[in-house]
Amino acid sequence: MSELREFKCPSCGGAIVFDAGLQKMKCPFCGTEFDVDTLRDYDEDLKNDSGDSMQWDAKPGSEWQESEAEGFKVYVCRSCGGEIVGDENTAASSCPFCGNPVIMTDNLSGMLRPDYVIPFKLDKNAAKEGLKKYLSGKRLLPQVFKDENHIDEIKGIYVPFWLFDTDADASARYRATRVRAWSTMDYNFTETSFYSVYRGGKMGFERVPVDGSSKMADDIMESIEPYDFSAAVDFQTAYLAGYLADKYDVDAEQSIVRANERIKRSAEEMLASTVSGYSTVTPESSSVRFSGGSAKYALYPVWLLNTEWEGKRYTFAMNGQTGKFVGDLPVDKRAALKWTVGLTALCSALAYGGMWLLWLLGVL
């Protein structure tokens, strides 16, 4: 079995969690509150922990095939003895039997320790309200998305991010035109002037985020930005208690391509914003050169809901710090058909009523 870590309340022995509202650790059983710094010793213990080695002679049942067992890990809850199945990237979870929050310490070993963490500021109730608000007023949304059981499935998870810093020397060239028109008594004139426009400059980028989890869609993670990094703190495992957490499975080296794309696009947009006063502007070429690049590792808070509809997977995500909500919504085709038929009938009725009124007035 693999190793779990639970944070116990010194007063009653219950499992404690990080309270997003209080920004402190809190025992849900006796209400005891205390600062995260008091658990700093737990982080030191991680360096000395070693996993259990337990062998049994009896082997009932058949063996898992290598392809089936790959990525599975089994953990034993220290509070109730229940078994928790996770994958190799799960760093924090909760026991499905007693609900105690747990941290998979052996999944943290052998990997880079996060430099920073932005703690959850919004709790699960805020996430539920955010989802309800996001779904409200969507007449063509399938009923399954409005059910309370789906709203209750929303989970808080710390997502691994690589934060890239770099200085950029960027330049771009554009083809532009200015159009002037005037008229005389006999003719209309149009004059088009053509220009070659050049822009260049130096700019610095700090903490450009790229998510380090292959399970998270890059476009969704980017859509719930930005995060306020001023709220970031030095990483401690105590912040993970009560939430799910993934360790990275896409390392910094693999994330550089995505970071380059984001920085290059931002640099080009910044240069383009300075080109004004022309009738048309067409980009011709651009160049971005980096220097002094570096990366840090951080965990960012996300509320996440995954569900399926007619064989397609839909993901909703909310920034656990700011409350920004995103997600793709399906359309119930039967509801859309009823809405279209009803709208057509209403328009026909209004048109008929209008014609009848005009007839009464003698217009027709």
C-alpha positions, -999 to +999 in steps of 0.1 A: +000+000+000+010+036-005+014+062+022-012+088+032-008+118+054-037+133+074-037+165+094-052+157+128-068+182+152-047+185+184-079+190+204-102+162+193-082+141+168-105+148+139-093+155+104-087+192+098-090+211+065-080+244+051-109+269+054-110+292+024-131+318+042-110+320+073-077+314+055-068+292+084-068+255+092-101+244+110-114+213+126-150+207+113-157+186+144-148+208+174-143+241+156-107+247+166-088+271+144-051+277+139-026+292+115-011+272+086+024+280+099+018+258+130+019+227+106+052+236+091+068+206+107+047+183+086+066+195+055+099+185+072+086+151+079+079+145+042+116+144+036+121+115+060+090+094+052+095+061+035+067+039+020+056+006+036+067-027+021+042-055+028+043-089+012+017-117+013+021-153+002-015-159-006-026-145-039-063-150-045-077-140-079-059-133-111-032-108-118-039-074-134-025-071-169+003-045-171-018-022-193-048-024-168-028-018-136-006+010-151-011+042-132-032+027-103-023+032-066-041+020-035-041+039-002-053+030+032-072+056+053-056+059+087-089+070+103-113+042+091-091+017+073-109+022+040-090+018+008-087+047-016-078+042-053-060+070-071-038+075-100-001+083-100-007+120-103-032+123-074-015+143-046-046+150-024-080+136-020-106+124+006-116+090+019-149+079+002-159+061+034-153+086+062-147+117+042-114+126+059-090+146+037-058+129+029-025+137+012-006+111-008+029+117+004+047+092-018+032+109-048+048+141-037+082+124-033+106+123-063+090+154-078+098+191-076+083+208-046+060+237-055+074+271-049+041+288-043+004+281-038-026+304-041-050+291-014-087+287-022-106+320-014-140+308-024-156+277-008-178+250-023-210+269-016-197+298-037-188+274-064-223+259-064-239+294-066-215+303-094-226+272-114-263+279-108-258+315-120-239+303-150-267+279-160-296+301-152-317+315-180-304+289-205-338+277-219-323+252-243-300+235-218-307+198-212-324+191-178-295+168-167-273+199-164-298+216-141-301+188-117-289+194-081-269+161-081-246+175-108-242+207-089-231+187-058-204+169-079-183+201-082-148+195-067-121+218-055-087+209-070-052+225-069-039+225-105-001+225-111+011+255-131+045+265-144+051+302-142+075+316-168+095+349-166+114+363-195+124+396-212+115+399-248+128+420-277+100+421-302+095+436-336+068+435-363+062+449-398+028+458-412+013+469-445-011+497-440-032+520-461-049+554-458-079+562-479-090+597-488-122+605-507-136+637-522-160+649-549-163+677-574-193+688-595-184+661-621-164+634-604-159+613-572-122+607-563-106+581-540-069+582-531-053+552-515-018+557-499+003+526-490+027+525-460+052+501-446+049+503-408+076+490-384+072+486-346+098+473-321+104+474-284+116+456-253+091+442-228+092+420-197+068+391-189+063+378-153+046+346-142+031+336-175+011+305-165+010+271-183-009+243-166+013+212-160-015+186-160-024+168-192-059+161-178-067+199-178-076+215-211-053+245-217-080+266-232-102+262-201-074+269-177-065+300-196-101+311-198-105+314-160-074+336-157-062+359-143-051+350-108-040+376-083-004+365-075-002+389-046-022+363-027+003+336-033+022+321-003+051+298+001+040+262-004+030+241+026+011+207+023-014+219+049-031+240+022-040+208+003-061+194+032-097+191+022-091+195-015-080+174-044-046+181-059-027+169-089+011+168-093+024+178-127+027+152-154+039+178-180+072+192-169+086+227-174+106+217-204+075+203-221+056+234-212+080+258-229+063+255-263+030+267-248+046+295-229+064+307-260+031+307-279+014+328-252+043+353-249+047+357-286+010+363-291+009+388-263+040+406-277+025+408-311-008+421-298+010+448-278+029+460-308-002+459-330-021+481-305+004+509-312-005+510-350-034+534-354-046+561-378-047+539-408-077+526-429-064+491-430-035+473-413-022+439-424+006+421-405+035+410-427+062+396-403+071+395-366+101+385-345+103+378-308+136+370-290+138+360-254+165+365-228+169+357-191+141+331-190+132+312-158+103+291-144+087+285-111+062+258-100+029+267-083-005+253-074-036+273-084-071+268-070-099+256-094-134+243-089-142+217-115-172+198-127-171+171-155-202+155-169-214+138-201-243+143-224-250+121-254-215+107-254-197+140-252-177+152-222-184+187-208-162+205-184-170+236-162-143+254-143-143+282-118-114+302-106-111+294-069-098+328-061-118+352-083-150+332-091-147+335-129-167+307-145-164+291-179-177+260-197-193+248-229-230+242-229-249+217-251-283+224-267-313+201-261-324+195-297-360+187-287-362+218-266-348+238-294-374+224-318-402+232-295-388+267-290-385+272-327-421+260-334-435+281-306-416+312-318-428+306-354-464+302-342-461+334-322-447+354-352-475+340-374-501+350-349-488+385-346-486+389-383-522+377-388-533+400-360-516+429-376-532+423-409-566+419-393-561+453-375-552+470-407-583+455-424-605+469-396-589+503-400-596+502-437-560+502-447-563+469-465 
